[in-house]
Every structure is written in structure tokens, then in C-alpha cells.
């Protein structure tokens, strides 16, 4: 069964289970168990498929290395013909495999095609001494991956496009090291356009990983633009964006009911950005003013507890990150206030004791969350 059909079946099953639970035909815990069992058996993970794609990566790399090693010995027209032939063969195998419902063979062929396409851009550009830079190369490769992902509805190609898009972003951020001006504004506009295209590929292929990569690209672009334009600490922007995302995902849940319910992916990203942004701000303040550092520590601890209280019961990812942030911040406070007074061994002992206490508190909180979930 194809991924899209499985998604439709899963949504239908979720609605039916919800109705059965409301009508008293199922206990609340039984409905959740049925959905969990369905997700476990139809996760889409296939070891043979993963191994097939890895084999395609190795095979493609071997072919490209062989061509590159003998590049100077091959006539120029034949060089271009070989690159085009590799791309065409990969696409043809993918088409045939899709028609015969051999999904992993199609994905492996598409991965081989993308490797050939990237190598072709580099080798042909070198051969004809085409002007360009690393950012232009990564952008062209990303566009190729997006075309493949959207044309074949390939999750692997969408993920590859996300990774290549991040590579393009890093290359672009390295090149443009000056304030936003009309002369280079296009460079700052390309990144969000690439992120939107990757998000579209993620929706088309139903790839959560590609969706996460698109979101990371947007967050990175916003921080980069802020630091270049205003010359300020991007931690402030990250914290503000995180607070807005968390508020939209958890404090205004009605907006997201049709997108999977409250405390979802927006809340998770909001939690990560908020606490990470506050951590960046605190790191920049380190050594300047101990009182201000402790005030920031109190703010981070309070924010960790707040997101845990608001959305922790319904989202395990939020709980885990809040626990980690709380524990890290507690150890930081101990090191800044008592570390120099009690020595290395004393600090290690006190740190271990602190973590043990936090672990006990986390266990109690998890039990309370589980108890409330069973009651509802």
C-alpha cells in the first residue's frame, strides 16, 4: 500500500476510533493502543529499502569516482554524453520500478540520479571553466533534487533536497557577509524560496524529515538576516520566534485543531527555539555580570517549567527538551555560584547529586502525566 493511501487509512481509522470511544464502544486507552499498533505495523520503514538506497549511494559514488579518475582521458563530447546517460538511466529505472510498485528500487535509482546530476554539474562546470561559486553549485543541485522529489513523490529526494538546501544556505551565508542592500537582496530572498519549495516537496511526499529540514532552514535564514541587518545577537530573535511559535501552537490551540491538534510541531519548535535562544543570550552575557547571568538562569528555568506545565503532558518531545534544558541550566547555575568554592571533586559530587534529584523529579512528573492521561 502506498504512503498516501496509508495516510488516508490512518486518518479514517483515527476518526472511527474517536467515534467508537465517544459512544462507549472502546475505552480511551484501547483506542490509543489500536492506533499505536497500526502505526507500528505500517511505519513505512523497510530495512531492505534502506540497504538498497545505501547500495545505490555506494554504486553511484563508485561510478562517479571511476569517471572522474579517467576524466582527462575521455573526449569532451563523450564526457557530457556519459553524464547525461547516467541521469537518464537512473530516471528510467525509477519510472519502471514505480510502475511495477518496487518502491525501494525507485528510491535507490533516484538517489543514483541525484548523485550523477550533482557530479555532472561539477565536472561539466570544471570542463568548460564556467563561472560560479559553491553557493550557485549547491542551489542548482538543490533545484534538481526538488524537481525529482515533486515529479516522483520521492521521500528520499525530498530529504536530499532539504540537506542540499541547508548546504546552499551555509554557502550563501558565508559569501554574503554584509548588511542587506538592494545590490545583494536576491541572495537573501533565494533561501526562503528554497525553504518553501522544500516544504512543498515535504507535503507532496509526506516526509516529516524534509518538513523539519525546511523549518530549520527558515529559522537559520531568519537568524542570519537579523544578525546581518541589525548586527545584534540572533539569540533574541530566536527566543522571540520561539515564544510566538509556542504560543500559536499551545495557547491558541483552536487554530491548529485541523492540523493535528494543539501542542504539536509548532509547540515543539517553539520550545526548542525559545530555550535555545535564551541559552545563546546567557552565553553572550557570561563573565559580564553574575547577577544578570543568574537572572537569565531563573528565566530559563521558569520557561522550562512553563512549557512543561502547558504542553508537557501531551507532547513527549517537549517534555524531553524541557527536562534537558532544566538539568543543563541547573548544573550551569551550580558551576557559576559554587564551582569555584567547592573545588572539582566537590562540584562533580554536587552535580551528580543534582542530576539524581532532577531524575527523581522527572520520574514523578512522568508518573503524574501518565496517570492524568489514563484518567482522560
C-alpha positions as CSV (number, residue, x, y, z in Angstrom):
1,X,0.0,0.0,0.0
2,X,1.4,3.4,-1.0
3,X,2.2,6.1,1.6
4,X,-0.6,8.4,0.6
5,X,-3.2,5.6,0.8
6,X,-1.8,4.6,4.3
7,X,-2.2,8.2,5.4
8,X,-5.8,8.3,4.3
9,X,-6.5,5.0,6.0
10,X,-4.8,6.2,9.2
11,X,-6.9,9.4,9.3
12,X,-10.1,7.4,8.7
13,X,-9.2,4.9,11.4
14,X,-8.5,7.7,13.8
15,X,-11.9,9.3,13.2
16,X,-13.6,5.9,13.6
17,X,-11.8,5.1,16.9
18,X,-12.7,8.6,18.2
19,X,-16.4,8.0,17.4
20,X,-16.2,4.5,19.0
21,X,-14.6,5.9,22.1
22,X,-17.3,8.7,22.4
23,X,-20.0,6.1,22.0
24,X,-18.5,3.9,24.8
25,X,-17.6,1.0,22.5
26,X,-13.9,1.5,23.3
27,X,-12.1,2.6,26.4
28,X,-9.8,5.7,25.8
29,X,-6.7,3.6,26.4
30,X,-7.8,1.0,24.0
31,X,-8.3,3.5,21.1
32,X,-4.8,4.8,21.6
33,X,-3.4,1.3,21.7
34,X,-5.1,0.4,18.4
35,X,-3.7,3.5,16.7
36,X,-0.2,2.8,18.1
37,X,-0.4,-0.8,16.8
38,X,-1.4,0.5,13.4
39,X,1.5,2.9,13.3
40,X,3.9,0.3,14.4
41,X,2.9,-2.2,11.7
42,X,2.7,0.5,9.0
43,X,5.6,2.7,9.8
44,X,6.9,2.6,6.3
45,X,10.4,1.6,7.4
46,X,12.0,-1.2,5.4
47,X,15.4,-2.4,6.1
48,X,15.7,-3.8,2.6
49,X,14.8,-0.4,1.2
50,X,17.3,1.4,3.3
51,X,20.0,-1.0,2.3
52,X,19.0,-0.7,-1.3
53,X,19.4,3.1,-1.2
54,X,22.7,2.8,0.6
55,X,23.8,0.4,-2.1
56,X,22.8,3.0,-4.7
57,X,24.8,5.7,-3.0
58,X,27.9,3.5,-2.9
59,X,27.4,2.3,-6.5
60,X,26.8,5.9,-7.7
61,X,29.9,7.1,-5.9
62,X,32.0,4.3,-7.4
63,X,30.8,5.1,-10.9
64,X,31.4,8.8,-10.5
65,X,34.8,8.2,-9.0
66,X,35.7,6.0,-12.0
67,X,34.6,8.7,-14.4
68,X,36.4,11.4,-12.5
69,X,39.6,9.4,-12.4
70,X,39.7,9.0,-16.2
71,X,38.1,12.4,-16.9
72,X,41.1,13.8,-18.8
73,X,41.3,10.7,-21.0
74,X,37.7,10.9,-22.2
75,X,36.8,13.1,-25.2
76,X,34.7,16.2,-24.3
77,X,31.5,15.2,-26.2
78,X,31.7,11.7,-24.6
79,X,32.1,13.2,-21.1
80,X,28.8,15.1,-21.4
81,X,27.1,12.1,-23.0
82,X,28.2,9.8,-20.2
83,X,26.8,12.2,-17.5
84,X,23.5,12.6,-19.4
85,X,23.3,8.8,-19.9
86,X,23.8,8.2,-16.2
87,X,21.0,10.6,-15.3
88,X,18.6,9.2,-18.0
89,X,19.3,5.6,-16.9
90,X,18.6,6.4,-13.3
91,X,15.3,8.1,-14.2
92,X,14.3,5.3,-16.5
93,X,14.9,2.7,-13.8
94,X,12.9,4.8,-11.4
95,X,9.9,5.1,-13.8
96,X,9.8,1.3,-14.5
97,X,10.2,0.5,-10.8
98,X,7.3,2.8,-9.8
99,X,5.0,1.3,-12.4
100,X,5.8,-2.2,-11.0
101,X,5.4,-1.0,-7.4
102,X,9.0,-1.6,-6.4
103,X,9.3,1.5,-4.2
104,X,12.7,0.9,-2.8
105,X,14.2,0.3,-6.2
106,X,12.7,3.5,-7.5
107,X,14.1,5.5,-4.5
108,X,17.6,3.9,-5.0
109,X,17.5,4.8,-8.7
110,X,16.5,8.4,-7.9
111,X,19.4,8.7,-5.3
112,X,21.8,7.5,-8.0
113,X,20.3,10.1,-10.4
114,X,20.8,12.9,-7.9
115,X,24.4,11.9,-7.3
116,X,25.0,11.8,-11.1
117,X,23.4,15.1,-11.5
118,X,25.5,16.8,-8.8
119,X,28.7,15.2,-10.2
120,X,27.7,16.3,-13.7
121,X,27.3,19.9,-12.6
122,X,30.7,19.9,-11.0
123,X,32.5,18.1,-13.8
124,X,31.0,19.9,-16.7
125,X,31.5,23.3,-15.0
126,X,35.1,22.4,-14.5
127,X,35.5,21.2,-18.1
128,X,34.1,24.4,-19.7
129,X,35.5,26.7,-17.0
130,X,32.0,28.0,-16.2
131,X,31.9,30.9,-13.7
132,X,30.2,30.2,-10.4
133,X,30.8,29.5,-6.8
134,X,29.9,27.0,-4.2
135,X,26.5,28.6,-3.5
136,X,25.5,28.5,-7.1
137,X,26.5,24.9,-7.3
138,X,24.5,23.9,-4.2
139,X,21.5,25.9,-5.5
140,X,21.5,24.1,-8.8
141,X,21.8,20.7,-7.1
142,X,19.0,21.6,-4.7
143,X,16.7,22.6,-7.6
144,X,17.4,19.2,-9.3
145,X,16.6,17.3,-6.1
146,X,13.3,19.3,-5.8
147,X,12.3,18.6,-9.4
148,X,12.9,14.9,-8.7
149,X,11.1,14.9,-5.4
150,X,8.0,16.7,-6.8
151,X,7.9,14.7,-10.0
152,X,8.3,11.2,-8.4
153,X,6.8,12.0,-5.0
154,X,10.1,10.6,-3.6
155,X,10.6,11.0,0.2
156,X,14.4,10.3,-0.2
157,X,14.7,13.0,-2.9
158,X,12.8,15.5,-0.6
159,X,15.1,14.8,2.3
160,X,18.1,15.1,-0.1
161,X,16.7,18.5,-1.2
162,X,16.4,19.6,2.4
163,X,20.0,18.6,3.2
164,X,21.3,20.3,0.0
165,X,19.2,23.4,0.8
166,X,20.9,23.6,4.1
167,X,24.2,23.3,2.3
168,X,23.2,26.1,0.0
169,X,22.2,28.3,2.9
170,X,25.6,27.7,4.7
171,X,27.4,28.6,1.4
172,X,25.3,31.7,0.9
173,X,25.7,32.9,4.4
174,X,29.5,32.5,4.1
175,X,29.6,34.6,0.9
176,X,27.3,37.5,1.9
177,X,28.9,38.9,4.9
178,X,27.5,42.4,4.7
179,X,24.3,44.3,5.5
180,X,21.1,43.8,3.4
181,X,21.3,46.1,0.4
182,X,19.4,46.3,-2.9
183,X,22.5,45.0,-4.7
184,X,22.5,41.7,-2.9
185,X,18.9,41.4,-1.8
186,X,18.4,38.4,-4.2
187,X,20.7,36.3,-2.1
188,X,18.6,36.8,1.0
189,X,15.4,36.0,-1.0
190,X,16.6,32.8,-2.5
191,X,16.9,31.0,0.8
192,X,13.2,31.4,1.9
193,X,12.1,30.5,-1.6
194,X,14.1,27.3,-1.4
195,X,12.6,26.6,2.0
196,X,9.1,27.0,0.6
197,X,9.9,24.6,-2.2
198,X,11.3,22.0,0.2
199,X,8.2,22.4,2.4
200,X,6.1,21.8,-0.8
201,X,8.1,18.7,-1.5
202,X,7.7,17.5,2.1
203,X,3.9,17.9,1.7
204,X,3.9,16.1,-1.6
205,X,5.9,13.2,-0.3
206,X,4.6,13.3,3.2
207,X,8.1,13.3,4.5
208,X,8.3,14.6,8.1
209,X,12.1,14.7,7.9
210,X,12.0,17.0,4.9
211,X,9.5,19.2,6.7
212,X,11.8,19.5,9.7
213,X,14.7,20.5,7.3
214,X,12.5,23.2,5.7
215,X,11.7,24.6,9.1
216,X,15.3,24.6,10.2
217,X,16.2,26.4,7.0
218,X,13.6,29.1,7.8
219,X,14.9,29.5,11.3
220,X,18.5,29.7,10.2
221,X,17.6,32.2,7.5
222,X,15.8,34.5,10.0
223,X,18.7,34.4,12.4
224,X,21.2,35.1,9.6
225,X,19.1,38.0,8.2
226,X,18.7,39.5,11.7
227,X,22.4,39.4,12.5
228,X,23.4,40.8,9.1
229,X,20.9,43.6,9.1
230,X,20.9,44.7,12.7
231,X,24.3,43.4,13.8
232,X,22.6,42.1,17.0
233,X,22.6,38.9,18.9
234,X,20.4,36.3,17.0
235,X,19.5,34.7,20.3
236,X,17.0,37.5,21.0
237,X,15.3,36.8,17.6
238,X,15.4,33.1,18.2
239,X,13.8,33.4,21.6
240,X,11.0,35.8,20.3
241,X,10.2,33.5,17.4
242,X,10.2,30.5,19.8
243,X,7.8,32.3,22.1
244,X,5.5,33.2,19.2
245,X,5.5,29.6,17.8
246,X,4.9,28.0,21.2
247,X,2.0,30.5,21.9
248,X,0.5,29.8,18.5
249,X,0.8,26.0,18.9
250,X,-0.3,25.7,22.6
251,X,-2.1,28.8,23.8
252,X,-4.2,29.2,20.6
253,X,-5.0,25.5,20.0
254,X,-8.2,26.1,18.1
255,X,-6.2,27.3,15.1
256,X,-4.4,24.0,14.9
257,X,-7.2,21.6,15.6
258,X,-7.4,20.8,11.9
259,X,-3.6,20.4,11.6
260,X,-3.3,17.6,14.2
261,X,-4.4,19.2,17.4
262,X,-2.7,21.5,20.0
263,X,0.8,21.1,21.4
264,X,2.0,19.8,18.0
265,X,5.0,20.5,15.9
266,X,4.7,24.3,16.3
267,X,4.9,23.9,20.0
268,X,7.9,21.7,19.8
269,X,9.8,24.1,17.5
270,X,8.7,27.0,19.7
271,X,10.1,25.2,22.8
272,X,13.4,24.5,21.2
273,X,13.8,28.0,19.7
274,X,12.8,29.7,22.9
275,X,15.1,27.8,25.3
276,X,17.9,27.7,22.8
277,X,17.6,31.5,22.2
278,X,17.7,32.2,25.9
279,X,20.7,30.0,26.2
280,X,22.5,31.9,23.5
281,X,21.7,35.2,25.2
282,X,23.0,33.8,28.5
283,X,26.2,32.6,26.9
284,X,26.9,36.1,25.5
285,X,26.4,37.5,29.0
286,X,28.8,35.1,30.6
287,X,31.5,36.8,32.6
288,X,30.0,40.2,32.4
289,X,27.6,40.4,35.3
290,X,26.9,37.4,37.7
291,X,23.6,38.9,38.9
292,X,22.4,39.2,35.3
293,X,23.5,35.7,34.5
294,X,21.6,34.3,37.5
295,X,18.5,36.3,36.4
296,X,18.8,34.7,33.0
297,X,19.1,31.3,34.6
298,X,16.0,31.9,36.6
299,X,14.2,33.0,33.4
300,X,15.4,29.8,31.6
301,X,14.4,27.6,34.5
302,X,11.0,29.3,34.7
303,X,10.5,28.9,30.9
304,X,11.3,25.2,31.1
305,X,8.8,24.7,33.8
306,X,6.2,26.8,32.0
307,X,6.4,24.9,28.7
308,X,6.3,21.7,30.7
309,X,3.2,22.7,32.5
310,X,1.4,23.9,29.5
311,X,2.2,21.3,26.8
312,X,4.3,18.6,28.5
313,X,1.5,16.2,29.2
314,X,0.5,16.0,25.6
315,X,3.9,16.0,23.8
316,X,6.8,13.8,24.8
317,X,9.3,15.8,22.7
318,X,8.5,19.0,24.6
319,X,9.0,17.1,27.9
320,X,12.3,15.7,26.9
321,X,13.8,19.0,25.7
322,X,12.4,20.8,28.8
323,X,14.0,18.2,31.1
324,X,17.4,18.5,29.3
325,X,17.2,22.4,29.4
326,X,16.3,22.4,33.1
327,X,19.0,19.9,34.0
328,X,21.7,21.8,32.0
329,X,20.7,25.1,33.4
330,X,20.7,23.8,37.0
331,X,24.3,22.5,36.5
332,X,25.3,25.8,35.0
333,X,24.0,27.7,38.0
334,X,25.8,25.4,40.4
335,X,29.0,25.8,38.5
336,X,28.8,29.6,38.4
337,X,27.8,30.0,42.0
338,X,29.5,27.2,43.9
339,X,32.0,25.7,41.4
340,X,34.9,27.9,42.4
341,X,34.2,27.4,46.1
342,X,34.0,23.6,46.5
343,X,36.6,22.5,44.0
344,X,36.5,20.0,41.1
345,X,35.6,16.9,43.2
346,X,33.0,18.8,45.2
347,X,31.5,20.2,42.1
348,X,31.3,16.7,40.5
349,X,29.7,15.3,43.6
350,X,27.2,18.1,43.8
351,X,26.5,17.9,40.1
352,X,25.8,14.2,40.4
353,X,23.5,14.7,43.3
354,X,21.7,17.5,41.5
355,X,21.1,15.3,38.4
356,X,19.9,12.4,40.7
357,X,17.4,14.8,42.3
358,X,16.3,16.0,38.9
359,X,16.0,12.4,37.6
360,X,13.7,11.6,40.6
361,X,11.6,14.7,40.0
362,X,11.3,13.8,36.3
363,X,10.2,10.3,37.2
364,X,7.5,11.7,39.5
365,X,6.3,14.2,36.8
366,X,6.2,11.4,34.2
367,X,4.1,9.2,36.5
368,X,1.7,12.1,37.1
369,X,1.4,12.8,33.3
370,X,0.7,9.1,32.7
371,X,-1.9,9.0,35.4
372,X,-3.7,12.0,34.0
373,X,-3.6,10.6,30.5
374,X,-5.2,7.3,31.7
375,X,-7.9,9.2,33.5
376,X,-8.8,11.1,30.3
